[in-house]
Amino acid sequence: MPSTDASQSKPTSGPFGRLSRQEDNIIEAAWLYFHDELNQSDIAKRLDISRASVVNYLAEARRRDYVRVTLDSDIFSNNQLAFDLKDKFGLEDALVVPTDAASEGRSNERVVQAASDWLPKFLNPGDHLGIAWGETIYRLAEIAPKLSLNDVSIVQLIGSKPSDIGFAAENCAATLAQRFGAKCENLHAPLLLSTPELCEALKAEPMIAHQLEMVARCKKTIFAAGTTDPESHIAMTGLLDRAALAQMRDKGATGVICGRLIDKNGAPMPAPIEDRMIGVSLDQMREKEVGILVSAGVERIPAARAAMLGGYVTHLVTCSTSAALLLENPQ
């Protein structure tokens, strides 16, 4: 007779093909729990395993994307905070998730999760979605639902700027495209060039010119508004050194959209590197039909407010604490 451990790994032939016993149990446990609504104790009896194993199998099913639990986004857009945000900032819609009072990190995760679940509702066949860069957007791309959007393209909005902290623009675009089963349109150029002349010459290259035209034409975007503090993404990537960023901050720079600085009212504040950058312009971002801002973290409130006041945002995803602070009059 085989041992218990051996029987757990013995291959079986199920509806998904030849699977190990453990794999079969993971799928069965997920079905019984999420579809048939059995409790964990009943599942343990049904599969003749411990309740602890059921808990582990359900967690593994979530981790492998066999199961994805989502909440109806309408719940979070039909509350008073969302209505007040739409009224105050002229938004088409806002999604406000409850803040996790015990952990700011988990609150931020909730915002990113809600945005990733909401995003597919904006996409139709033939759409081109422009995607920005940064940690928030990369995290969103990583957990986005697995779909098959064959007639949708994900467009990289800015050139590449490698850094030790990751979250490069091409990785954000490629990851989301893979999750959505969509086409990826990368911008095959550096974000920052050494001279304005070289920047203009590269933008004139036929391939780059074509890709920049696609950036200009895409009608929907998703982005985060970055801060201008010394530990911001724009500083950590070396796009703008801390001394230059401090000078811009002293002049009123409040937020960052796709590598470009804005003041507290959302007006562009050209940095010294402005004429050496390749990517979407602020004017182009303002003209998009849909601009989805994912604002995760209370430290981003001034930048988020500036982005909305500047007209770059049609839809907002944030938490209840951030929403309340956004509705207050700025100091």
C-alpha positions as CSV (number, residue, x, y, z in Angstrom):
1,M,0.0,0.0,0.0
2,P,1.4,3.5,-0.8
3,S,2.0,5.9,2.1
4,T,-0.2,8.9,2.5
5,D,2.5,11.2,1.1
6,A,2.9,9.1,-1.9
7,S,-0.8,9.0,-2.6
8,Q,-0.9,12.8,-2.4
9,S,1.5,13.1,-5.3
10,K,0.2,10.1,-7.4
11,P,-1.0,11.4,-10.8
12,T,-4.7,11.1,-11.5
13,S,-6.7,11.8,-14.6
14,G,-9.3,14.4,-14.0
15,P,-11.2,16.9,-16.1
16,F,-8.1,19.1,-16.5
17,G,-5.9,16.2,-17.7
18,R,-3.3,14.2,-15.8
19,L,-2.9,16.0,-12.5
20,S,-1.2,15.1,-9.2
21,R,-3.6,14.2,-6.3
22,Q,-2.6,17.5,-4.6
23,E,-3.4,19.5,-7.7
24,D,-6.7,17.7,-8.0
25,N,-7.5,18.5,-4.4
26,I,-6.6,22.2,-4.8
27,I,-9.1,22.5,-7.7
28,E,-11.7,20.5,-5.9
29,A,-11.4,22.4,-2.7
30,A,-11.7,25.7,-4.6
31,W,-14.8,24.6,-6.4
32,L,-16.5,23.3,-3.2
33,Y,-15.7,26.4,-1.3
34,F,-16.3,29.2,-3.8
35,H,-18.9,27.6,-6.0
36,D,-20.8,25.1,-3.8
37,E,-20.3,27.2,-0.7
38,L,-19.3,24.4,1.6
39,N,-17.4,25.4,4.7
40,Q,-13.8,24.3,5.3
41,S,-14.7,21.6,7.8
42,D,-17.2,20.0,5.3
43,I,-14.6,20.1,2.5
44,A,-12.0,18.4,4.8
45,K,-14.5,15.6,5.4
46,R,-15.4,15.3,1.7
47,L,-11.7,15.1,0.6
48,D,-10.6,13.2,3.7
49,I,-7.9,15.7,4.5
50,S,-7.3,18.0,7.5
51,R,-8.9,21.4,7.7
52,A,-5.4,23.0,7.7
53,S,-4.9,21.4,4.3
54,V,-8.1,22.9,3.0
55,V,-6.9,26.4,4.1
56,N,-3.6,25.9,2.4
57,Y,-5.3,24.6,-0.8
58,L,-7.6,27.6,-1.0
59,A,-4.7,30.0,-0.5
60,E,-2.8,28.1,-3.2
61,A,-5.7,28.3,-5.6
62,R,-5.8,32.1,-5.1
63,R,-2.1,32.4,-5.6
64,R,-2.2,30.4,-8.8
65,D,-5.1,32.5,-10.1
66,Y,-7.4,29.5,-10.2
67,V,-9.8,31.6,-8.2
68,R,-10.2,35.4,-8.3
69,V,-12.6,37.0,-5.8
70,T,-13.9,40.4,-6.9
71,L,-16.5,42.8,-5.6
72,D,-18.9,44.7,-7.7
73,S,-17.3,48.0,-8.4
74,D,-20.7,49.7,-8.4
75,I,-20.8,49.3,-4.6
76,F,-17.7,51.5,-4.2
77,S,-18.8,54.2,-6.7
78,N,-22.3,54.5,-5.2
79,N,-21.3,56.1,-1.8
80,Q,-21.3,59.6,-0.6
81,L,-17.5,60.1,-0.8
82,A,-17.5,59.0,-4.4
83,F,-20.4,61.3,-5.2
84,D,-18.7,64.2,-3.5
85,L,-15.4,63.6,-5.4
86,K,-17.2,63.5,-8.7
87,D,-19.0,66.8,-7.8
88,K,-15.9,68.6,-6.5
89,F,-13.5,67.6,-9.3
90,G,-15.8,67.1,-12.2
91,L,-15.1,63.4,-12.5
92,E,-17.1,61.0,-14.6
93,D,-16.8,58.4,-11.8
94,A,-14.9,57.5,-8.7
95,L,-14.2,54.3,-6.9
96,V,-13.6,54.6,-3.1
97,V,-12.6,51.5,-1.2
98,P,-12.7,51.3,2.6
99,T,-9.4,52.1,4.3
100,D,-7.8,49.4,6.3
101,A,-7.4,51.1,9.7
102,A,-4.7,48.7,10.8
103,S,-2.3,48.9,7.9
104,E,-1.7,51.7,5.3
105,G,0.1,49.1,3.2
106,R,-3.1,46.9,3.0
107,S,-5.1,50.0,2.2
108,N,-2.9,50.7,-0.7
109,E,-3.2,47.1,-1.8
110,R,-7.0,47.5,-1.7
111,V,-6.8,50.5,-4.0
112,V,-4.6,48.7,-6.5
113,Q,-6.8,45.6,-6.4
114,A,-10.0,47.6,-7.0
115,A,-8.4,49.4,-9.9
116,S,-7.2,46.2,-11.5
117,D,-10.7,44.7,-11.2
118,W,-12.4,47.9,-12.5
119,L,-10.1,48.5,-15.5
120,P,-11.5,45.8,-17.9
121,K,-14.9,47.5,-17.8
122,F,-13.4,50.4,-19.7
123,L,-12.0,48.3,-22.5
124,N,-13.8,47.5,-25.8
125,P,-12.6,45.8,-29.0
126,G,-10.3,48.0,-30.9
127,D,-9.2,50.1,-27.9
128,H,-5.7,51.3,-27.2
129,L,-5.0,51.7,-23.5
130,G,-2.0,53.9,-22.6
131,I,-0.2,52.8,-19.5
132,A,2.2,54.8,-17.4
133,W,5.0,53.5,-15.2
134,G,5.9,53.2,-11.5
135,E,5.3,50.9,-8.6
136,T,1.6,51.4,-8.3
137,I,1.0,50.7,-12.0
138,Y,3.3,47.7,-12.0
139,R,1.6,46.2,-9.0
140,L,-1.7,46.7,-10.7
141,A,-0.5,44.9,-13.9
142,E,0.8,42.0,-11.8
143,I,-2.6,41.3,-10.2
144,A,-4.8,42.2,-13.1
145,P,-7.4,39.5,-14.0
146,K,-6.4,37.0,-16.7
147,L,-8.4,37.8,-19.8
148,S,-8.4,37.3,-23.5
149,L,-8.8,40.8,-25.0
150,N,-7.5,39.9,-28.4
151,D,-8.5,43.2,-30.1
152,V,-7.1,45.5,-27.4
153,S,-3.6,47.0,-27.4
154,I,-1.6,48.2,-24.3
155,V,0.5,51.2,-25.2
156,Q,3.7,52.2,-23.4
157,L,3.3,55.9,-22.8
158,I,6.9,56.9,-22.0
159,G,10.3,55.7,-23.0
160,S,12.5,53.4,-21.0
161,K,14.5,54.4,-17.9
162,P,16.2,51.5,-16.3
163,S,16.8,51.7,-12.6
164,D,17.7,49.5,-9.7
165,I,14.2,49.8,-8.2
166,G,12.5,48.3,-11.3
167,F,9.0,49.2,-12.5
168,A,10.3,50.3,-15.9
169,A,7.6,51.5,-18.3
170,E,8.1,48.6,-20.7
171,N,7.7,46.0,-17.9
172,C,4.4,47.7,-16.8
173,A,3.0,47.6,-20.4
174,A,4.2,44.0,-21.1
175,T,2.9,42.6,-17.9
176,L,-0.6,44.1,-18.3
177,A,-0.7,43.0,-21.9
178,Q,0.2,39.5,-20.9
179,R,-2.5,39.4,-18.1
180,F,-5.1,40.7,-20.5
181,G,-4.1,38.6,-23.5
182,A,-3.7,41.9,-25.3
183,K,-1.2,43.2,-27.8
184,C,1.7,45.2,-26.4
185,E,2.9,48.3,-28.2
186,N,6.2,49.3,-26.6
187,L,7.9,52.6,-27.1
188,H,11.4,51.5,-28.2
189,A,13.3,54.6,-27.1
190,P,15.0,55.9,-23.9
191,L,12.9,58.2,-21.8
192,L,15.8,60.6,-21.4
193,L,18.4,61.6,-23.9
194,S,21.7,63.4,-23.4
195,T,21.0,66.4,-25.6
196,P,17.9,68.1,-27.0
197,E,19.3,67.6,-30.5
198,L,19.7,63.8,-30.1
199,C,16.2,63.7,-28.6
200,E,14.6,65.4,-31.6
201,A,16.6,63.3,-34.1
202,L,15.5,60.1,-32.4
203,K,11.8,61.2,-32.3
204,A,12.1,61.8,-36.1
205,E,13.1,58.2,-36.8
206,P,10.3,56.5,-38.6
207,M,9.8,53.7,-36.1
208,I,9.9,56.0,-33.1
209,A,7.7,58.5,-34.9
210,H,5.1,55.8,-35.5
211,Q,5.1,54.7,-31.9
212,L,4.8,58.2,-30.7
213,E,1.8,58.7,-33.0
214,M,0.2,55.7,-31.3
215,V,0.9,57.3,-27.9
216,A,-0.8,60.4,-29.1
217,R,-3.8,58.6,-30.6
218,C,-4.7,56.3,-27.7
219,K,-7.9,57.6,-26.1
220,K,-7.7,55.8,-22.7
221,T,-5.0,55.9,-20.0
222,I,-4.3,54.6,-16.6
223,F,-1.6,56.2,-14.4
224,A,-0.6,57.3,-10.9
225,A,0.4,60.8,-9.9
226,G,3.8,60.7,-8.2
227,T,5.2,62.9,-5.5
228,T,8.1,65.3,-5.7
229,D,9.8,64.4,-2.5
230,P,13.4,63.2,-2.3
231,E,12.4,59.5,-2.3
232,S,9.9,59.8,-5.1
233,H,10.0,57.6,-8.2
234,I,11.3,60.4,-10.4
235,A,14.3,60.9,-8.0
236,M,14.9,57.2,-7.3
237,T,15.1,56.4,-11.0
238,G,17.6,59.3,-11.6
239,L,15.3,60.9,-14.1
240,L,15.8,64.2,-12.2
241,D,18.5,64.5,-9.6
242,R,17.5,65.5,-6.1
243,A,19.0,68.9,-6.2
244,A,17.1,69.9,-9.4
245,L,14.0,68.3,-8.0
246,A,14.3,70.3,-4.8
247,Q,14.6,73.5,-6.9
248,M,11.5,72.6,-8.8
249,R,9.7,71.8,-5.5
250,D,10.6,75.2,-4.1
251,K,9.1,76.8,-7.2
252,G,5.8,74.9,-6.6
253,A,6.2,71.5,-8.2
254,T,3.6,69.3,-6.5
255,G,3.1,66.1,-8.6
256,V,4.5,64.0,-11.4
257,I,2.5,62.6,-14.3
258,C,4.4,60.3,-16.7
259,G,7.7,61.9,-15.7
260,R,6.5,65.4,-16.1
261,L,6.0,67.9,-13.3
262,I,2.8,69.8,-12.4
263,D,2.1,72.5,-9.9
264,K,-0.7,72.4,-7.3
265,N,-3.3,73.4,-9.9
266,G,-2.1,70.9,-12.4
267,A,-0.3,73.4,-14.7
268,P,2.8,72.0,-16.4
269,M,6.1,73.0,-14.8
270,P,8.8,72.2,-17.4
271,A,11.9,70.7,-15.7
272,P,15.4,71.3,-17.0
273,I,15.2,67.8,-18.7
274,E,11.9,68.6,-20.5
275,D,13.4,68.9,-24.0
276,R,15.4,65.7,-23.6
277,M,12.4,63.4,-22.8
278,I,10.6,61.0,-25.1
279,G,7.0,60.1,-24.1
280,V,3.5,61.4,-23.8
281,S,3.1,65.1,-23.1
282,L,0.9,66.7,-20.5
283,D,-1.2,68.3,-23.2
284,Q,-1.8,64.8,-24.7
285,M,-2.7,63.4,-21.3
286,R,-5.2,66.1,-20.8
287,E,-6.9,65.4,-24.1
288,K,-7.6,61.7,-23.5
289,E,-11.2,60.6,-23.3
290,V,-10.5,58.4,-20.3
291,G,-7.8,59.1,-17.7
292,I,-7.9,56.7,-14.8
293,L,-5.9,57.9,-11.8
294,V,-4.9,55.2,-9.2
295,S,-4.1,57.1,-6.0
296,A,-2.8,54.7,-3.3
297,G,-1.3,56.4,-0.2
298,V,-2.1,59.6,1.7
299,E,1.3,61.0,0.8
300,R,0.0,61.2,-2.8
301,I,-3.0,63.4,-2.0
302,P,-1.4,66.7,-3.1
303,A,-0.3,65.2,-6.4
304,A,-3.7,63.5,-6.9
305,R,-5.6,66.8,-6.2
306,A,-3.3,68.6,-8.7
307,A,-3.9,66.0,-11.4
308,M,-7.6,66.3,-11.0
309,L,-7.5,70.1,-10.9
310,G,-5.4,70.1,-14.1
311,G,-7.9,68.1,-16.0
312,Y,-5.9,64.9,-16.5
313,V,-8.4,62.7,-14.6
314,T,-11.8,61.4,-15.6
315,H,-12.0,58.5,-13.2
316,L,-10.4,58.0,-9.8
317,V,-9.6,55.0,-7.6
318,T,-8.6,55.7,-4.0
319,C,-9.4,54.8,-0.4
320,S,-11.9,56.4,2.0
321,T,-9.2,58.2,4.0
322,S,-7.6,59.7,1.0
323,A,-11.0,60.6,-0.4
324,A,-12.0,62.5,2.7
325,L,-8.6,64.4,2.7
326,L,-9.0,65.2,-1.0
327,L,-12.4,66.8,-0.3
328,E,-10.9,69.1,2.3
329,N,-9.6,72.5,1.2
330,P,-5.8,72.3,0.7
331,Q,-3.7,74.2,3.2
